[in-house]
Amino acid sequence: TPEQVRAAAAAFRVYVSAGPRDADGDYIVDHSVLTFLVDPDGAFRDCYGRSRTAEELARSVRAHMDSYEPLPPAGQE
């Protein structure tokens, strides 16, 4: 829903703004250009902007994968 999109944008602190609609009802969305790394538990791990090289991004993702430890099941902390 639009409310969920706004909540996700706020949670990740990204900028998003829909431009005016044209005669066909189409519009352009201006937004942050970022890629987020979220682990299998849904936790934020890293954020990558356009200045990162493919090699840097791959090294970071690999490091996060290698160090990942799942969260214990609820109630078993």
For each residue, the residues with C-beta under 8 A, 3 or more apart:
1: 4 5
2: 5 6
3: 6 7
4: 1 7 8
5: 1 2 8 9 16
6: 2 3 9 10
7: 3 4 10 11
8: 4 5 11 12
9: 5 6 12 14 15 16
10: 6 7 13
11: 7 8
12: 8 9 34 36 44
13: 10
14: 9 31 32 34
15: 9 30 31 32
16: 5 9 29 30 31 32
17: 29 30 31
18: 27 28 29
19: 27 28 29 30
20: 27
21: 25 26 27
22: 25 26 27
23:
24:
25: 21 22
26: 21 22
27: 18 19 20 21 22
28: 18 19
29: 16 17 18 19
30: 15 16 17 19
31: 14 15 16 17
32: 14 15 16
33: 49 50
34: 12 14 47 48 49
35: 47 48 57
36: 12 44 46 47 48
37: 44 45 46 47 48 60 61 64
38: 42 43 44 45
39: 42 43 45 64 68
40: 68 70
41: 70 71
42: 38 39
43: 38 39 71
44: 12 36 37 38 47
45: 37 38 39 64
46: 36 37 60 61 64
47: 34 35 36 37 44
48: 34 35 36 37 52 57 60
49: 33 34 52
50: 33
51:
52: 48 49 56 57 60
53: 56 57
54: 57 58
55: 58 59
56: 52 53 59 60
57: 35 48 52 53 54 60 61
58: 54 55 61 62
59: 55 56 62 63
60: 37 46 48 52 56 57 63 64
61: 37 46 57 58 64 65
62: 58 59 65 66
63: 59 60 66 67
64: 37 39 45 46 60 61 67 68
65: 61 62 68
66: 62 63
67: 63 64
68: 39 40 64 65
69:
70: 40 41
71: 41 43
72: 76 77
73: 76
74:
75:
76: 72 73
77: 72
